[in-house]
């Protein structure tokens, strides 16, 4: 084979390799930021007091990839001033992984648990599991518990919240008020779905979150 023929053959092989090489998707690029972790039987998801450590995700990649999944977090979505940190990725079951992400904007803090479908290689859903936001008149604190609540072998979510407010009295004083609540999200049909509980006070008592007040 002549040198020219050999060079042409190498060129053809290179083009074929380039055509067959898998192209990285935005979902794969985003997923690569999350370090793998092992999920314990019961995981308490709560905003830490100390600074968050982890890989910082570019905001453009994060919000563009997740799109409408982040829309419910209206005070932080599509903000160029947000800081997005990938905390961990863990297996929920054979098909789905959970990816825990921390977002900060000014003093507002937020944590979402993203569902990643390993079959379709896509992020399919998002759940708020930690939050701390508000204003001078009131603030909301959220934390969660991740475990098998109903014993069916799947991880469920208990999401807890504390609402704090300052209400003026007729005497011109400020009355401090707190309201605690809890909601149950059971794993069903490849996602978590809200489930009615007879008495949410049981969730408040059995699954506490650390108050900042």
DAQUITA-V836528 format. One record per backbone hydrogen bond with DSSP energy under -0.5 kcal/mol. NH is the residue of the N-H (numbers start at 0). CO is the residue of the C=O. E is the energy in kcal/mol with one decimal. If there is no record, write none. Layout:
# DAQUITA-V836528
nh-><NH;NH>
co-><CO;CO>
e-><E;E>
This chain:
# DAQUITA-V836528
nh-><5;6;7;8;9;10;11;12;13;14;15;16;17;18;19;20;28;29;30;31;32;33;34;36;42;44;44;45;54;56;61;62;63;64;65;66;68;69;70;72;73;75;76;78;79;81;82;83;84;84;85;86;86;87;88;89;91;92;96;97;98;99;99;100;100;101;102;103;104;107;108;109;110;111;112;113;113;114;115;115;116;116;117;117;120;121;123;123;124;126;128;129;130;131;132;134;137;138;139;140;141;142;143;144;145;146;146;148;155;156;157;158;158;159;159;160;161;162;163;163;164;165;166;166;168;171;174;174;175;176;178;180;182;183;184;185;185;187;192;194;201;202;203;204;205;206>
co-><1;2;3;4;5;6;7;8;9;10;11;12;13;14;15;16;24;25;26;27;29;30;32;88;145;42;143;43;85;83;57;58;59;60;61;62;65;66;67;69;71;72;72;75;77;78;103;56;82;101;54;84;99;99;34;97;95;95;115;89;113;87;97;98;111;84;109;82;107;104;131;102;129;100;126;98;111;124;96;113;114;121;94;115;116;116;114;121;114;112;110;110;141;108;139;137;134;163;132;161;130;159;44;157;42;144;155;146;146;184;144;156;182;142;157;180;140;178;138;161;176;136;164;174;172;168;166;172;173;164;162;160;158;194;156;183;192;190;185;183;198;198;199;200;201;202>
e-><-2.4;-2.1;-2.1;-2.2;-2.0;-2.0;-2.1;-2.4;-2.3;-2.2;-2.3;-2.3;-2.1;-2.0;-1.8;-1.3;-2.4;-2.5;-2.6;-1.6;-1.4;-1.7;-0.6;-2.9;-2.5;-0.7;-2.6;-0.7;-0.7;-2.8;-2.4;-2.6;-1.9;-2.0;-2.1;-1.9;-2.2;-1.4;-1.1;-1.4;-1.8;-1.6;-1.6;-1.2;-0.5;-1.2;-2.5;-0.5;-0.5;-3.0;-2.7;-0.5;-2.5;-1.2;-2.7;-2.5;-2.4;-1.8;-2.3;-3.3;-2.4;-2.8;-0.5;-0.5;-2.5;-2.8;-3.5;-2.0;-2.2;-2.2;-2.3;-2.4;-3.3;-1.9;-2.9;-3.1;-0.6;-2.6;-2.7;-0.6;-0.5;-3.2;-2.9;-0.7;-1.6;-1.1;-2.4;-0.6;-0.9;-1.7;-2.4;-1.6;-1.8;-2.4;-1.8;-2.8;-0.6;-2.2;-2.8;-2.4;-2.7;-2.1;-2.9;-2.4;-2.9;-0.6;-2.0;-1.3;-4.0;-3.1;-2.5;-0.5;-2.7;-3.2;-0.5;-2.3;-2.5;-2.9;-2.9;-0.5;-2.3;-1.8;-0.5;-3.1;-2.6;-2.3;-3.4;-0.6;-0.5;-2.9;-2.1;-2.2;-2.2;-0.7;-3.3;-0.5;-2.2;-3.3;-2.7;-3.0;-1.6;-0.6;-2.0;-2.3;-2.7;-2.0>
